[in-house]
Structures are given as C-alpha cells and as structure tokens.
Amino acid sequence: MIQRIQTVYLLLAALASLGLPYAFSLYADATGEAVWAADEVLYITLFSVSAVLSFISIFLWSKRQNQFVLGRLNILLNFVLLGVLVYRSQILSGGTAVLEKGIGMIIPLVSIVLLVLANKAIKRDEDLVKSVDRLR
C-alpha cells in the first residue's frame, strides 16, 4: 500500500534525514568554520540509520505493528541525534555565546514531526482494521 499518507510522511522523513544534512551546515565551530554532517562519522551514521529505518518502515506496510514500532525507534534515534548535536555544539569553547548555530540543527526535529505524523496515520489504519474485524 504505497499510496497511503504515512508512506508520504515516511518518505519525506527519509529524504530529510538523507538529503538535508548535505545541504545545510549543522553549526559553526570556534574558528567560525561550518561543521557539516559529512565531516563527522557519528553524524552521518545517525542520519543514515534514520533514513534507512524510514525506508524499511515504508515497505512494512502489511505489518502495521512492526511499522509503528520502527517509527517509534526512529523517533528515539532522532532525539538522540538532536541531543548529540546540541551537546557537541555547546561543548565548543564559547558554545553558549556563539549564536552561529546552523539550520541543520533542526533537521532531526523535522524528521521527528514527520515520523509522529506517520505513526498517527499508522495507528489510525490499525484502529480501522480492528473495527472492521469486530464486525465480522
């Protein structure tokens, strides 16, 4: 069921996790040089795992419960990624005084919002299937 709305949300979350880190810098270091996701192995790994989980969730359309669990796992992964980004940007010398946080810091938030919307749609489908099963 590729035409469902949660597929669109999951695809957008995957594209956001996979494409946006290459388009926007995450933050600027103490010298003012922009830090990109491709510069750090940890960042690119977490973004890639998030995108892969979203793609896997798309193709688990027949197993809605597993799709829902993978969505929750992906949300947790994006919260971890957001925490790592904030922590790394704050431990820089003068991190709290530097206002040069890149727009790439909000990429995990975009993914989280899209994943929550996808999980709501998955839950709605699951409830619909359960209500139809009760009528049989």
N, CA, C and O of each residue as an XYZ file, in Angstrom:
544
protein
N       0.824     -1.177      0.000
C       0.000      0.000      0.000
C       0.878      1.254      0.000
O       0.990      1.961      1.001
N       1.467      1.491     -1.102
C       2.384      2.619     -1.223
C       1.620      3.946     -1.242
O       2.212      4.988     -0.962
N       0.340      3.937     -1.560
C      -0.405      5.182     -1.715
C      -0.930      5.757     -0.407
O      -1.630      6.769     -0.434
N      -0.626      5.164      0.717
C      -1.123      5.667      1.998
C      -0.351      6.916      2.419
O       0.782      7.133      1.988
N      -0.979      7.734      3.266
C      -0.383      9.009      3.671
C       0.858      8.808      4.523
O       1.788      9.612      4.464
N       0.881      7.728      5.326
C       2.071      7.509      6.148
C       3.288      7.192      5.291
O       4.419      7.437      5.709
N       3.070      6.653      4.103
C       4.181      6.410      3.189
C       4.795      7.735      2.749
O       6.015      7.853      2.633
N       3.959      8.712      2.508
C       4.453     10.038      2.121
C       5.254     10.652      3.266
O       6.331     11.209      3.054
N       4.715     10.544      4.487
C       5.420     11.092      5.641
C       6.756     10.381      5.866
O       7.770     11.024      6.141
N       6.749      9.071      5.749
C       7.992      8.316      5.947
C       9.010      8.629      4.857
O      10.207      8.723      5.131
N       8.541      8.789      3.627
C       9.450      9.136      2.537
C      10.047     10.528      2.741
O      11.238     10.736      2.511
N       9.226     11.471      3.169
C       9.738     12.820      3.450
C      10.729     12.807      4.609
O      11.730     13.523      4.576
N      10.457     11.996      5.637
C      11.390     11.891      6.761
C      12.714     11.282      6.298
O      13.782     11.726      6.720
N      12.649     10.278      5.441
C      13.871      9.657      4.920
C      14.662     10.642      4.065
O      15.885     10.728      4.176
N      13.963     11.378      3.218
C      14.652     12.366      2.381
C      15.244     13.495      3.220
O      16.325     13.997      2.912
N      14.542     13.894      4.273
C      15.070     14.928      5.158
C      16.325     14.441      5.865
O      17.296     15.186      5.996
N      16.309     13.194      6.321
C      17.474     12.652      7.027
C      18.638     12.368      6.096
O      19.798     12.441      6.502
N      18.336     12.051      4.868
C      19.396     11.681      3.938
C      19.933     12.863      3.140
O      21.132     12.932      2.869
N      19.057     13.794      2.762
C      19.480     14.862      1.870
C      19.827     16.185      2.527
O      20.787     16.846      2.132
N      19.047     16.575      3.532
C      19.244     17.893      4.135
C      20.582     18.076      4.858
O      21.103     19.191      4.859
N      21.172     17.028      5.479
C      22.472     17.254      6.119
C      23.578     17.655      5.138
O      24.575     18.256      5.537
N      23.400     17.324      3.860
C      24.385     17.727      2.863
C      24.110     19.127      2.331
O      24.993     19.755      1.747
N      22.889     19.619      2.531
C      22.523     20.934      2.014
C      22.758     22.054      3.022
O      23.036     23.190      2.637
N      22.648     21.737      4.315
C      22.766     22.765      5.351
C      23.839     22.373      6.357
O      23.988     21.201      6.703
N      24.586     23.377      6.821
C      25.597     23.110      7.846
C      24.911     22.945      9.200
O      23.836     23.493      9.441
N      25.555     22.179     10.073
C      24.961     21.904     11.378
C      25.202     23.048     12.355
O      24.276     23.528     13.009
N      26.443     23.472     12.444
C      26.795     24.594     13.314
C      28.185     25.065     12.915
O      28.836     24.447     12.073
N      28.638     26.157     13.517
C      29.975     26.686     13.260
C      30.837     26.425     14.485
O      30.386     26.581     15.619
N      32.077     26.028     14.247
C      32.972     25.763     15.379
C      33.570     27.070     15.896
O      33.182     28.155     15.461
N      34.510     26.957     16.820
C      35.082     28.137     17.474
C      35.795     29.062     16.489
O      35.862     30.269     16.718
N      36.322     28.518     15.407
C      37.013     29.351     14.415
C      36.055     29.968     13.418
O      36.468     30.758     12.569
N      34.785     29.621     13.507
C      33.802     30.164     12.584
C      33.606     29.302     11.352
O      32.839     29.665     10.460
N      34.284     28.170     11.290
C      34.152     27.275     10.144
C      32.918     26.395     10.314
O      32.668     25.869     11.399
N      32.155     26.240      9.248
C      30.918     25.458      9.304
C      31.238     23.968      9.453
O      32.141     23.442      8.803
N      30.483     23.311     10.316
C      30.598     21.864     10.509
C      29.440     21.207      9.771
O      28.275     21.509     10.030
N      29.769     20.312      8.855
C      28.778     19.600      8.058
C      28.641     18.182      8.593
O      29.540     17.679      9.267
N      27.537     17.549      8.300
C      27.303     16.175      8.758
C      28.323     15.218      8.154
O      28.719     14.249      8.803
N      28.747     15.472      6.942
C      29.715     14.595      6.279
C      31.099     14.686      6.922
O      31.938     13.812      6.707
N      31.342     15.729      7.702
C      32.643     15.881      8.358
C      32.800     14.938      9.549
O      33.922     14.571      9.900
N      31.715     14.551     10.158
C      31.746     13.710     11.356
C      31.095     12.360     11.053
O      29.979     12.301     10.536
N      31.793     11.295     11.374
C      31.283      9.951     11.116
C      30.034      9.677     11.952
O      29.099      9.038     11.470
N      30.006     10.145     13.181
C      28.857      9.921     14.056
C      27.587     10.546     13.487
O      26.530      9.916     13.483
N      27.691     11.774     13.010
C      26.525     12.466     12.469
C      25.983     11.760     11.235
O      24.785     11.492     11.139
N      26.862     11.464     10.301
C      26.406     10.860      9.055
C      25.864      9.458      9.299
O      24.951      9.014      8.602
N      26.421      8.758     10.286
C      25.911      7.425     10.619
C      24.499      7.516     11.190
O      23.615      6.762     10.782
N      24.285      8.426     12.125
C      22.962      8.567     12.733
C      21.916      9.045     11.722
O      20.784      8.561     11.724
N      22.293      9.991     10.860
C      21.370     10.440      9.819
C      21.046      9.302      8.853
O      19.896      9.138      8.446
N      22.055      8.520      8.487
C      21.841      7.410      7.548
C      20.976      6.312      8.158
O      20.102      5.768      7.482
N      21.208      5.981      9.418
C      20.400      4.956     10.083
C      18.946      5.421     10.167
O      18.028      4.621      9.988
N      18.738      6.685     10.433
C      17.385      7.227     10.480
C      16.701      7.100      9.117
O      15.534      6.715      9.040
N      17.415      7.420      8.059
C      16.850      7.310      6.712
C      16.556      5.856      6.352
O      15.521      5.564      5.753
N      17.452      4.949      6.709
C      17.251      3.528      6.412
C      16.041      2.988      7.177
O      15.250      2.227      6.620
N      15.889      3.373      8.444
C      14.723      2.939      9.209
C      13.417      3.449      8.587
O      12.411      2.740      8.580
N      13.440      4.654      8.077
C      12.252      5.190      7.418
C      11.932      4.409      6.145
O      10.773      4.091      5.879
N      12.974      4.099      5.356
C      12.750      3.325      4.133
C      12.255      1.920      4.451
O      11.378      1.408      3.756
N      12.789      1.298      5.469
C      12.337     -0.039      5.866
C      10.876      0.020      6.316
O      10.087     -0.872      6.004
N      10.525      1.068      7.044
C       9.146      1.213      7.519
C       8.168      1.350      6.361
O       7.031      0.888      6.454
N       8.592      1.971      5.289
C       7.712      2.120      4.124
C       7.301      0.755      3.592
O       6.142      0.550      3.231
N       8.235     -0.170      3.542
C       7.957     -1.468      2.938
C       7.393     -2.495      3.918
O       7.175     -3.648      3.546
N       7.159     -2.097      5.138
C       6.483     -2.965      6.105
C       4.992     -2.622      6.198
O       4.392     -2.722      7.268
N       4.408     -2.224      5.084
C       3.022     -1.770      5.107
C       2.050     -2.870      5.510
O       0.982     -2.568      6.042
N       2.384     -4.129      5.274
C       1.465     -5.201      5.639
C       1.544     -5.549      7.129
O       0.637     -6.181      7.670
N       2.623     -5.137      7.784
C       2.800     -5.394      9.214
C       2.791     -4.049      9.939
O       3.836     -3.503     10.294
N       1.601     -3.544     10.143
C       1.450     -2.196     10.702
C       2.047     -2.058     12.092
O       2.578     -1.000     12.431
N       1.971     -3.100     12.899
C       2.522     -3.026     14.255
C       4.042     -2.876     14.207
O       4.611     -2.081     14.955
N       4.700     -3.635     13.331
C       6.151     -3.502     13.181
C       6.521     -2.133     12.613
O       7.531     -1.543     12.995
N       5.700     -1.644     11.706
C       5.923     -0.321     11.133
C       5.826      0.751     12.215
O       6.619      1.693     12.236
N       4.863      0.606     13.099
C       4.675      1.549     14.196
C       5.865      1.510     15.156
O       6.333      2.556     15.605
N       6.353      0.308     15.469
C       7.488      0.159     16.380
C       8.752      0.756     15.762
O       9.517      1.435     16.447
N       8.970      0.507     14.480
C      10.137      1.103     13.816
C      10.040      2.628     13.780
O      11.053      3.321     13.873
N       8.829      3.143     13.644
C       8.644      4.597     13.687
C       9.017      5.168     15.050
O       9.665      6.211     15.141
N       8.606      4.481     16.101
C       8.968      4.928     17.456
C      10.472      4.852     17.681
O      11.067      5.756     18.267
N      11.079      3.773     17.213
C      12.530      3.617     17.327
C      13.247      4.731     16.578
O      14.250      5.264     17.051
N      12.732      5.073     15.419
C      13.320      6.148     14.617
C      13.158      7.499     15.317
O      14.055      8.339     15.254
N      12.032      7.710     15.975
C      11.836      8.951     16.739
C      12.869      9.040     17.861
O      13.472     10.092     18.072
N      13.071      7.936     18.579
C      14.086      7.920     19.642
C      15.485      8.187     19.085
O      16.273      8.918     19.685
N      15.781      7.590     17.940
C      17.084      7.812     17.306
C      17.276      9.278     16.940
O      18.371      9.818     17.098
N      16.228      9.921     16.456
C      16.330     11.334     16.111
C      16.467     12.213     17.349
O      17.132     13.248     17.297
N      15.851     11.818     18.459
C      16.068     12.557     19.714
C      17.514     12.407     20.177
O      18.111     13.368     20.663
N      18.078     11.215     20.030
C      19.495     11.002     20.375
C      20.371     11.865     19.478
O      21.310     12.505     19.951
N      20.067     11.884     18.190
C      20.831     12.703     17.245
C      20.743     14.184     17.602
O      21.743     14.900     17.553
N      19.557     14.633     17.955
C      19.383     16.028     18.357
C      20.188     16.329     19.617
O      20.816     17.382     19.719
N      20.170     15.409     20.569
C      20.946     15.585     21.795
C      22.440     15.635     21.520
O      23.152     16.448     22.109
N      22.918     14.781     20.636
C      24.346     14.776     20.280
C      24.719     16.087     19.594
O      25.769     16.663     19.880
N      23.871     16.555     18.700
C      24.153     17.820     18.009
C      24.205     18.990     18.983
O      25.105     19.827     18.907
N      23.247     19.049     19.892
C      23.226     20.152     20.865
C      24.429     20.051     21.799
O      25.073     21.055     22.103
N      24.726     18.842     22.248
C      25.863     18.657     23.156
C      27.170     19.055     22.483
O      27.974     19.785     23.062
N      27.381     18.578     21.267
C      28.630     18.892     20.569
C      28.751     20.380     20.256
O      29.851     20.932     20.287
N      27.635     21.030     19.955
C      27.721     22.460     19.654
C      27.940     23.284     20.918
O      28.487     24.384     20.851
N      27.518     22.763     22.071
C      27.670     23.506     23.319
C      29.018     23.286     23.988
O      29.451     24.143     24.758
N      29.699     22.177     23.728
C      30.990     21.954     24.370
C      32.121     22.683     23.657
O      33.262     22.663     24.119
N      31.813     23.320     22.545
C      32.817     24.141     21.888
C      33.185     25.287     22.814
O      32.374     25.716     23.634
N      34.379     25.769     22.686
C      34.762     26.892     23.536
C      33.878     28.086     23.196
O      33.812     28.522     22.047
N      33.209     28.599     24.202
C      32.284     29.709     23.995
C      31.015     29.274     23.305
O      30.372     30.084     22.637
N      30.634     28.016     23.448
C      29.488     27.470     22.739
C      28.185     28.172     23.049
O      27.331     28.318     22.175
N      28.025     28.610     24.291
C      26.774     29.273     24.623
C      26.751     30.712     24.126
O      25.682     31.288     23.923
N      27.932     31.291     23.930
C      27.985     32.672     23.458
C      27.884     32.748     21.936
O      27.511     33.786     21.388
N      28.213     31.658     21.258
C      28.185     31.662     19.803
C      26.747     31.503     19.343
O      26.073     30.546     19.722
N      26.281     32.424     18.538
C      24.926     32.355     18.029
C      24.884     31.743     16.639
O      23.846     31.775     15.978
N      25.986     31.196     16.197
C      26.106     30.671     14.843
C      25.735     29.191     14.800
O      26.555     28.348     14.435
N      24.507     28.884     15.172
C      24.012     27.523     15.036
C      23.416     27.411     13.639
O      22.657     28.280     13.211
N      23.754     26.365     12.945
C      23.267     26.202     11.581
C      21.834     25.714     11.546
O      21.301     25.212     12.535
N      21.231     25.872     10.394
C      19.863     25.414     10.229
C      19.803     23.889     10.236
O      18.731     23.310     10.409
N      20.933     23.246     10.053
C      20.990     21.794     10.081
C      20.683     21.200     11.442
O      20.415     20.004     11.549
N      20.717     22.022     12.486
C      20.401     21.540     13.837
C      18.924     21.171     13.973
O      18.561     20.412     14.872
N      18.070     21.696     13.097
C      16.644     21.387     13.220
C      16.208     20.233     12.315
O      15.027     19.887     12.296
N      17.124     19.639     11.575
C      16.773     18.509     10.709
C      16.185     17.356     11.516
O      15.181     16.785     11.091
N      16.767     16.984     12.669
C      16.118     15.917     13.447
C      14.707     16.289     13.911
O      13.846     15.416     14.017
N      14.461     17.567     14.187
C      13.113     17.987     14.585
C      12.121     17.817     13.441
O      10.983     17.400     13.656
N      12.552     18.139     12.230
C      11.699     17.944     11.053
C      11.370     16.465     10.897
O      10.223     16.098     10.641
N      12.386     15.620     11.053
C      12.166     14.177     10.942
C      11.232     13.678     12.040
O      10.371     12.836     11.784
N      11.393     14.185     13.246
C      10.538     13.757     14.361
C       9.081     14.110     14.083
O       8.193     13.288     14.308
N       8.829     15.312     13.602
C       7.458     15.730     13.304
C       6.852     14.837     12.217
O       5.708     14.397     12.341
N       7.609     14.571     11.162
C       7.107     13.721     10.085
C       6.869     12.290     10.566
O       5.901     11.651     10.154
N       7.736     11.791     11.423
C       7.571     10.430     11.945
C       6.379     10.326     12.889
O       5.687      9.308     12.906
N       6.136     11.367     13.669
C       4.961     11.370     14.549
C       3.688     11.383     13.707
O       2.731     10.677     14.026
N       3.667     12.170     12.645
C       2.507     12.184     11.755
C       2.300     10.820     11.094
O       1.166     10.363     10.946
N       3.386     10.179     10.701
C       3.294      8.845     10.103
C       2.761      7.840     11.116
O       1.920      7.008     10.775
N       3.239      7.904     12.354
C       2.765      6.979     13.375
C       1.284      7.192     13.693
O       0.562      6.233     13.963
N       0.834      8.445     13.660
C      -0.593      8.708     13.874
C      -1.423      8.061     12.762
O      -2.470      7.469     13.023
N      -0.950      8.178     11.536
C      -1.681      7.583     10.415
C      -1.648      6.056     10.482
O      -2.639      5.404     10.151
N      -0.539      5.488     10.900
C      -0.438      4.034     11.060
C      -1.410      3.572     12.143
O      -2.108      2.573     11.972
N      -1.452      4.288     13.238
C      -2.365      3.951     14.337
C      -3.820      4.039     13.884
O      -4.646      3.203     14.249
N      -4.118      5.050     13.096
C      -5.477      5.209     12.574
C      -5.854      4.028     11.672
O      -6.974      3.524     11.752
N      -4.926      3.585     10.816
C      -5.172      2.413      9.976
C      -5.371      1.157     10.811
O      -6.255      0.349     10.527
N      -4.557      0.998     11.831
C      -4.668     -0.176     12.701
C      -6.016     -0.188     13.417
O      -6.643     -1.241     13.529
N      -6.461      0.950     13.894
C      -7.755      1.042     14.555
C      -8.894      0.741     13.582
O      -9.881      0.106     13.956
N      -8.759      1.197     12.336
C      -9.776      0.924     11.325
C      -9.868     -0.573     11.028
O     -10.968     -1.116     10.916
N      -8.740     -1.231     10.901
C      -8.721     -2.664     10.635
C      -9.316     -3.429     11.812
O     -10.072     -4.380     11.615
N      -8.983     -3.023     13.025
C      -9.549     -3.693     14.203
C     -11.064     -3.505     14.290
O     -11.778     -4.430     14.678
N     -11.556     -2.326     13.935
C     -13.007     -2.093     13.991
C     -13.725     -2.904     12.929
O     -14.838     -3.370     13.174
N     -13.139     -3.087     11.775
C     -13.744     -3.900     10.727
C     -13.734     -5.373     11.135
O     -14.684     -6.102     10.850
N     -12.672     -5.810     11.798
C     -12.589     -7.196     12.248
C     -13.655     -7.493     13.306
O     -14.145     -8.620     13.383
N     -14.012     -6.521     14.101
C     -15.045     -6.719     15.109
C     -16.413     -6.952     14.484
O     -17.246     -7.648     15.064
N     -16.651     -6.384     13.321
C     -17.941     -6.519     12.660
C     -18.112     -7.877     11.993
O     -19.242     -8.276     11.714
N     -17.032     -8.596     11.731
C     -17.124     -9.891     11.048
C     -17.636    -10.964     11.934
O     -17.770    -12.109     11.503
